Amino acid sequence: MKDQKTLAYINMFAILGSIPKLCKECKEARDLIKDDKISLGFSVKNGPQATLVFDKGSCYMVEGVKKCNIKLCFSTCEKFNGMIDGTVTPIPRKGLLKVMFLLKKFMPLTDILSKYLRATEEDLKDKEFFNISTLVMFNVITEAMAQIGNHDRVGKASASYITDGNVKIEITGSESAYITAKDHILTAYHTTPDTFTSYMSFESIELARDLFDGKVNAVAAVGLGQVRVGGMISMVDNVNRILDRVSYYLA
Amino acid sequence: MRKINDYTKSRDFFARAANVIPSGIYGHQGPAEGCYVPIEAFPFFSEKAKGSYIWDVDGNRFIDYMCAYGPNILGYNDPDVDEAAAKQREKGDCITFPSTKMIEFAELLVDTVASADWAFFAKNGNDVTTMAIMASRAYTKRKKIIFFKGYYHGVSPWTQKIDYSGIIEEDVCNNIYLDWNDFNAVEEAFEKYKGQIAAVISQPYMHGNFKDNEMPAKDFWQKVRKICTENGTVLVVDDVRAGFRMDIAGSDHYFGFEADLICFCKALANGYNVSALCGKEFLKSTVSGMSYTGSYWLSAVPFAAGIACINKLKKIDAPKILIEKGAKLKNGLIEAGKKYGYDLRVTGLESLFYLRIADDPTLMLHQEWIAECVKRGVFFTNHHNHFINASLTDEDIKETVEIADEAFSVIKNRHS
């Protein structure tokens, strides 16, 4: 059974946390918020707290809910997770008048996100859609890995074996991220690291997609030179064990 | 400058393999688990082997320091072992009744291994480590097992960790993981789980991957032996990797204590497929009552090979000569590194040494150096201990050091 607290952290920082990436990559999403300067906070009791800040076409996420125009409070992780899977309707506690933003902007934005994260084979035939979908998925997965390593019981076991340093994860010629391990606490950064202790590189965005979709096995891909690993490989091994848990939570 | 190997055929074969075999080559001999970095530097498939050499499918020859990950202790295709095996094969191998070679082999092990009163045969190291744990639990009627972090005891679920694919919590919930050489932690575990610990299982020293190998602290084994005896816990030595390369009488004998159960495989029959669990008299009845067997476990050819192998190892005093050869190589490699300003660390016993260039904590420099050695015909791997075999000559060691020297010069030029 999925751990609801871990799932809440994934939903907060990997799913909602990928909205800034969606707005960066997808014109439809960007256009939707091009006139909005507003912040939307999510507060989960005994769980994660974060704010999405929209600033006329761009978006970023900060931890905490101290400064937000709209605040959505959830009494349990289960209720927050219910909002993400569409079974719970959020009611703003602060800034009730701005409910229209929720209905007219935020909900459509999450619909766009769902479209790219739950892409059909037909959707993916469009190259631009494919690229956006894969890059947003890359963002979600790398962030989810850090959350699982910090909150999921099995993920924490993997993290306990990771030595301090940066694991670079990249799609060659396209996208980079890295996960920093410090005292077995993981943090995901969605940019190229200045230095790294180990790396895992996918040779193309197509290969990355196939790996994410489970169509290609990473171990076989290493032998074929499609996935390259190096440096402190024990870090990569353990990060990969956490990666295996991502589909458990996000399937 | 030496010729750089080409691996065109290996690549083609791998592409074929990946179509019909999960991951192409699975396990420790596969490019992923084998840490082949970069992949282009390494061969994938062998054509033949003899003595200290292996030839890949592209015709490249390597001086091999992995020795099939341990089994090759006398040299590939050792004539004495092969002759004994061939003679037995003419008579029969896998037959309805076992051959009396099984008795001969068990008697030989009892006479050879200091702590052995009996021997039980299987095929792989994992078979006998699993048997050892089952026997410990059967004898003590307890569940918990102490491991030392960095261990490798096979691939059965009990040996794996909770985050490994296919493992469930119940497989590993009785495992206690402690730091190697931390006897205080051992004492605390025995106190915390009083009357619950069935076994302590360990390799004779810490030869885990990705880090320098570490010998036992002074009296560590004696203290572990004592606390096991006092608490009625079975002490299991996993000598699958180190067996007969440290001490012909067992690696517990090397460190001056006696295991209750000791596991052998790899070097036991110079590549013929057999493993053995040896143990103390007090556990024999327990083992007799266990349901544990396999289709090929009583085959006669590997027994005949094992008898010839152990007899030859004793005759040539193999551990001594393997350690001497390893020491020569170690000194040569360290000096070659120093010449270019590199701090090459060679840890563990010389007969199964572990390599690491200490100048770069990310190990990328080390991986570059290993790759340059392999491309020139010395088969090292990045993050596993290596193995010496008895057929290795001074000329082989000289050639290895020359290649290592050239590999150091290549990485020095690349980074200067």
Interface residues (C-beta under 8 A of the other chain):
Chain A: V154 G155 A157 S158 G165 F196 T197 S198 N217 A218 V219 A220 V222 G223 L224 G225 R228 V229 G230 G231 M232 I233 S234 N238 R241 I242 D244 R245
Chain B: F14 A15 A18 P22 S23 G24 I25 Y26 G30 P31 A32 E33 C35 Y36 V37 P38 I39 E40 F44 K161 I162 D163 Y164 S165 N209 F210 P361 T362 L363 M364 Q367 N382 H383
